[in-house]
Amino acid sequence: MGTVKWEPICVRCGKKCGGGISRSESAGPPAINPPLTSGKCPSSTDGKHKPCWKRFK
């Protein structure tokens, strides 16, 4: 069993919103909320990024 990296990615614009977390493949996404990133999201009506965890091998 290997490890995978989970990255916080904005669901609106696709920008990476912070550092990733490495976890085992069977562990699933982190239980903590992804970090919020400063800066403006061009695809959002309120101008804020909306990050969610995405899995990368």
MARMISE-145086 format. One record per residue (C-alpha): residue in three letters; x, y, z. Coordinates in steps of 0.5 Angstrom, whole numbers, padded with zeros to 4 digits, always signed. Example, Ala and Ser with C-alpha at 12.3 -4.5 7.8 and 13.67 -1.06 7.14 Angstrom:
// residues 2
ALA+0025-0009+0016
SER+0027-0002+0014
// end
This chain:
// residues 57
MET+0000+0000+0000
GLY+0003+0007-0002
THR+0002+0014+0000
VAL-0002+0019-0004
LYS-0002+0027-0003
TRP-0008+0031-0002
GLU-0008+0038-0005
PRO-0013+0044-0003
ILE-0016+0046-0010
CYS-0021+0051-0011
VAL-0027+0048-0014
ARG-0029+0055-0018
CYS-0022+0057-0021
GLY-0018+0050-0020
LYS-0012+0054-0017
LYS-0008+0051-0012
CYS-0010+0054-0005
GLY-0004+0052+0000
GLY+0000+0046+0002
GLY-0002+0039+0001
ILE-0002+0033+0006
SER+0001+0026+0005
ARG-0003+0020+0007
SER-0004+0013+0006
GLU-0008+0010+0000
SER-0014+0007+0005
ALA-0014+0013+0009
GLY-0018+0018+0005
PRO-0019+0025+0005
PRO-0016+0029+0011
ALA-0022+0031+0016
ILE-0019+0038+0017
ASN-0022+0043+0012
PRO-0017+0046+0007
PRO-0014+0052+0008
LEU-0017+0059+0006
THR-0012+0062+0001
SER-0012+0070+0000
GLY-0013+0073-0006
LYS-0019+0074-0011
CYS-0022+0068-0015
PRO-0024+0070-0022
SER-0029+0065-0022
SER-0033+0067-0016
THR-0039+0072-0015
ASP-0036+0074-0008
GLY-0029+0074-0010
LYS-0026+0068-0005
HIS-0023+0061-0007
LYS-0027+0055-0004
PRO-0022+0050-0003
CYS-0024+0042-0003
TRP-0019+0036-0002
LYS-0017+0033-0009
ARG-0013+0027-0009
PHE-0006+0026-0013
LYS-0002+0020-0014
// end
